[in-house]
Amino acid sequence: AVQNAYLTYDSAQASQRVAQGQLTELLQKAQAAVTEHADNVKLQHFVILLQALQQFMAQHQNQPPLLGKIPDMTASTEWYVQLQTIYKTKAAQDVAAMKVLVQAQWESRQQQQQTPQNLPPISEDNLLTFCQNVYHLDWVSHRYITEERTMTTPVSSDIVEPLQEALQEALEEAAMNATDDDEAPPAVEMLPLLWQLGLHACDLFYEDHDRYPGTTTDYASDAPAVQTHLQSLLQRYQLTQALQNATTPINFSNIALELCRYGNAEIHNIGALIGGVASQEAIKVITGQYVPLHHTYIYNGISSTAGVYCL
């Protein structure tokens, strides 16, 4: 038990991250969203919970509510139960303190008419879930797919910069792990981001030809058009400069040719994998627990790699 005791400690640094950075940013985003969607009960409740959490941490030396969980460890049953009881008791006290603050926030906002008059109080189950996930709070926003696929709409720096960072990291890793094997494709060529843009290029091809590339006998004849669309997407997301400076050049014709060769096929094993990921993320959204993947998940079955990108 002594050797594993450190696993039960809560670092002050983690608590400060919740208070100083993420919590303030979350509250600002939630309040902005409430302004646009005043009738959204979940948003109203989220703002109240965040404000109550700020008050709680101000009153408890910048510490959030205790989770009340301890890991498995080698210990006598008596000592383990005693330690578990201490943590559960403190967690219950913190939830009770949060309940008082939440009720006060709810009444205050009702009196100041900052919330709809018919806004229901926050249930104890929702409060408990919030306290148990206090270290995993996040704000996941999204764009509509029509915004992503509208080529005339400029792409904001909030989207471009993370993509550039992901590409640059892959280029640096590929340069470090470069081999003399001429037959092996460069690691960066397997970057899921490039294949996601390639799939988008296939959709653009469909808009031009009313069919997907590679669905004719001579599939290779569609590759140049797909590659052209792919190059335009790289320019749209401002990725061409980094690719031009790459130590190992990327053969985009290989990507275009492979996309044409597969001819918009749906392979059963890849479908099963994507379906599993999608169901897992759906559970997160439905239950409101854990942070779902932010935006686009792409799996590269060639190299068995995956990436998540905000496009």
C-alpha positions in Angstrom: 0.0 0.0 0.0 2.8 2.4 0.8 4.5 1.8 -2.6 1.2 2.6 -4.4 0.1 5.4 -2.2 1.3 8.0 -4.7 -1.4 6.8 -7.1 -4.1 8.3 -4.8 -2.5 11.7 -4.6 -4.1 14.6 -6.6 -1.5 16.9 -8.0 -2.0 20.6 -7.3 -0.7 21.3 -10.8 -3.7 19.4 -12.3 -6.1 21.3 -10.2 -4.6 24.6 -11.3 -5.1 23.7 -14.9 -8.8 23.2 -14.2 -9.1 26.6 -12.5 -6.8 28.9 -14.4 -7.1 27.8 -17.9 -9.7 25.4 -19.0 -12.5 26.4 -16.6 -12.4 30.1 -17.5 -12.3 29.3 -21.2 -15.1 26.8 -20.8 -17.3 29.3 -19.0 -16.7 32.0 -21.7 -17.7 29.6 -24.5 -20.7 28.3 -22.6 -21.9 31.8 -21.8 -21.5 32.8 -25.5 -23.5 29.8 -26.5 -26.3 30.5 -24.0 -26.6 34.0 -25.5 -27.5 32.4 -28.8 -29.5 29.5 -27.4 -31.2 30.8 -24.3 -33.8 28.0 -24.3 -31.3 25.2 -24.3 -31.7 23.6 -20.8 -28.4 21.7 -20.9 -26.4 24.8 -21.8 -28.1 26.8 -19.0 -27.3 24.0 -16.5 -23.7 23.8 -17.7 -23.1 27.5 -17.1 -24.6 27.2 -13.6 -22.4 24.2 -12.8 -19.2 25.9 -14.1 -20.0 29.0 -12.0 -20.6 26.9 -9.0 -17.3 25.1 -9.6 -15.5 28.4 -9.7 -16.9 29.3 -6.4 -16.2 25.9 -4.9 -12.5 26.1 -5.9 -12.2 29.6 -4.6 -13.4 28.3 -1.2 -11.3 25.2 -1.2 -7.7 26.4 -2.0 -8.2 25.9 -5.7 -9.1 22.3 -5.3 -12.0 20.8 -7.3 -14.4 18.3 -5.8 -12.7 15.0 -4.8 -13.5 12.1 -7.1 -13.8 9.6 -4.2 -12.0 6.8 -6.1 -8.8 5.0 -5.2 -7.0 2.4 -7.4 -6.6 -1.2 -6.6 -3.6 -1.9 -4.5 -2.0 -4.6 -2.3 -3.4 -4.0 1.1 -5.4 -5.7 3.8 -9.1 -5.6 3.4 -9.5 -3.6 6.6 -7.0 -0.8 5.6 -8.4 -0.6 2.0 -12.0 -0.3 3.2 -10.9 2.4 5.7 -9.1 4.4 3.0 -11.9 4.0 0.6 -14.4 5.2 3.2 -12.3 8.3 3.9 -12.3 9.2 0.2 -16.0 8.5 -0.4 -16.9 10.5 2.7 -14.9 13.5 1.5 -16.3 13.2 -2.0 -19.8 13.2 -0.6 -19.1 16.3 1.4 -17.8 18.0 -1.7 -20.9 17.1 -3.7 -23.1 18.4 -0.9 -21.1 21.7 -0.9 -21.5 21.9 -4.7 -25.2 21.3 -4.4 -25.6 24.4 -2.1 -23.6 26.5 -4.6 -25.5 25.2 -7.6 -28.8 25.9 -5.9 -27.7 29.5 -5.0 -26.6 30.1 -8.6 -29.8 28.7 -10.0 -31.9 31.0 -7.7 -29.7 34.0 -8.4 -30.0 33.6 -12.2 -33.8 33.1 -11.9 -34.1 36.3 -9.8 -32.0 38.3 -12.3 -34.0 36.8 -15.2 -30.8 35.4 -16.8 -32.6 32.0 -17.4 -36.0 31.0 -18.6 -38.6 31.1 -15.8 -39.5 27.4 -16.4 -35.8 26.2 -16.2 -35.9 23.1 -14.0 -33.3 22.7 -11.2 -30.2 20.6 -11.8 -30.8 17.0 -10.7 -28.6 15.3 -8.2 -27.6 12.7 -10.8 -26.4 15.4 -13.2 -24.5 17.1 -10.4 -22.8 13.9 -9.3 -21.9 13.1 -13.0 -20.4 16.6 -13.3 -18.3 16.2 -10.1 -17.1 12.8 -11.1 -15.9 14.1 -14.5 -14.5 17.5 -13.3 -11.0 16.7 -14.6 -12.4 15.8 -18.1 -14.6 18.9 -18.8 -14.3 20.1 -22.4 -16.2 22.1 -25.0 -16.5 20.4 -28.3 -17.7 22.6 -31.1 -18.1 21.7 -34.8 -18.7 22.9 -38.3 -21.4 21.6 -40.5 -20.1 19.4 -43.3 -21.4 21.8 -45.8 -19.0 24.5 -44.4 -16.1 22.1 -44.8 -17.1 21.0 -48.3 -17.8 24.5 -49.6 -14.6 25.3 -51.5 -15.3 29.0 -51.8 -15.5 29.5 -48.0 -12.1 30.6 -46.5 -10.6 28.2 -43.9 -9.9 29.9 -40.5 -6.5 29.8 -38.8 -8.1 27.8 -35.9 -8.4 24.9 -38.4 -5.3 25.5 -40.5 -2.7 25.7 -37.8 -3.4 22.4 -36.1 -3.3 20.7 -39.5 0.0 22.3 -40.3 1.4 21.2 -36.9 0.2 17.6 -37.5 1.8 17.5 -41.0 5.0 19.1 -39.7 5.3 16.6 -36.9 4.8 13.7 -39.4 7.5 15.2 -41.7 10.0 15.5 -38.9 9.3 11.9 -37.7 9.6 10.6 -41.2 13.0 12.4 -41.6 14.3 10.9 -38.4 13.1 7.3 -39.3 14.1 7.4 -43.0 15.5 4.2 -44.4 17.3 3.1 -47.5 14.4 0.8 -48.5 13.3 2.2 -51.9 10.2 0.0 -51.9 8.8 1.2 -48.6 6.5 4.3 -48.9 7.6 7.3 -46.8 5.9 7.3 -43.4 4.4 10.7 -44.1 2.7 9.4 -47.2 0.6 7.2 -44.8 -0.5 10.2 -42.7 -4.3 9.8 -42.3 -4.7 13.5 -43.0 -3.5 13.2 -46.5 -5.9 10.3 -47.2 -8.8 12.2 -45.7 -8.1 15.0 -48.2 -7.8 12.4 -50.8 -11.3 11.1 -50.0 -12.5 14.7 -50.2 -10.9 14.9 -53.6 -12.9 11.8 -54.7 -16.1 13.6 -53.6 -15.1 16.6 -55.8 -14.4 14.2 -58.6 -18.0 12.8 -58.2 -19.4 16.4 -58.4 -17.6 16.8 -61.8 -18.4 13.3 -63.3 -21.5 12.1 -61.4 -19.5 8.9 -60.4 -16.7 8.0 -58.1 -13.2 7.6 -59.4 -12.1 4.1 -60.3 -15.6 2.8 -61.0 -14.8 2.1 -64.7 -12.6 -0.6 -66.2 -9.7 1.7 -66.7 -9.5 3.0 -63.1 -6.0 4.6 -63.6 -7.4 7.1 -66.1 -9.2 8.9 -63.2 -6.1 9.4 -61.1 -4.8 12.6 -62.7 -8.1 14.4 -62.0 -8.2 13.1 -58.4 -4.6 14.3 -57.9 -5.5 17.7 -59.2 -8.4 18.0 -56.7 -6.0 16.8 -53.9 -3.5 19.5 -54.8 -6.2 22.1 -54.6 -7.2 20.9 -51.2 -3.6 21.0 -49.9 -3.5 24.6 -51.1 -6.8 25.4 -49.4 -5.5 24.2 -46.1 -2.2 25.9 -46.6 -0.1 22.7 -46.5 1.8 23.0 -49.7 4.7 25.0 -48.3 5.5 22.4 -45.6 5.3 19.6 -48.2 7.7 21.4 -50.6 10.2 21.7 -47.8 10.0 18.0 -46.9 13.2 16.0 -46.9 11.5 13.1 -48.6 9.1 14.1 -51.4 5.6 12.6 -51.3 4.3 11.0 -54.4 0.7 12.1 -54.5 0.1 10.2 -57.7 0.4 7.0 -55.6 -2.3 8.2 -53.3 -4.6 9.2 -56.1 -4.0 5.9 -57.9 -4.8 3.9 -54.8 -8.0 5.9 -54.2 -9.0 5.1 -57.7 -8.1 1.5 -57.4 -10.4 0.9 -54.4 -13.3 2.5 -56.4 -15.4 3.7 -53.5 -15.5 0.1 -52.1 -16.7 -0.6 -48.6 -14.6 -3.4 -47.1 -16.2 -5.4 -44.3 -13.4 -5.3 -41.8 -12.8 -1.6 -42.1 -16.6 -1.0 -41.9 -16.7 -3.0 -38.6 -13.8 -1.0 -37.1 -15.4 2.4 -38.1 -18.8 1.2 -36.8 -17.2 0.3 -33.5 -15.6 3.7 -33.1 -18.8 5.4 -34.2 -20.9 3.5 -31.6 -18.4 4.3 -28.9 -18.6 8.0 -29.7 -22.4 7.9 -29.9 -22.5 6.6 -26.3 -20.3 9.5 -25.2 -22.6 12.0 -26.7 -25.8 10.4 -25.5 -24.7 9.9 -21.9 -22.8 13.2 -21.7 -19.8 11.4 -20.2 -16.2 11.4 -21.5 -15.0 13.6 -24.3 -15.9 12.5 -27.8 -13.5 12.7 -30.7 -13.3 16.2 -32.0 -14.6 16.3 -35.5 -13.2 14.0 -38.2 -11.8 10.5 -37.4 -9.9 8.9 -40.3 -8.5 5.3 -40.3 -5.8 4.3 -42.7 -6.2 0.5 -43.2 -3.0 0.4 -45.3 -0.7 1.3 -42.4 -3.2 0.6 -39.5 -2.9 4.2 -38.3 -5.6 6.7 -37.4 -5.9 10.4 -36.8 -8.5 13.0 -35.6 -8.6 16.3 -37.4 -10.8 19.4 -37.2 -11.6 20.2 -40.8 
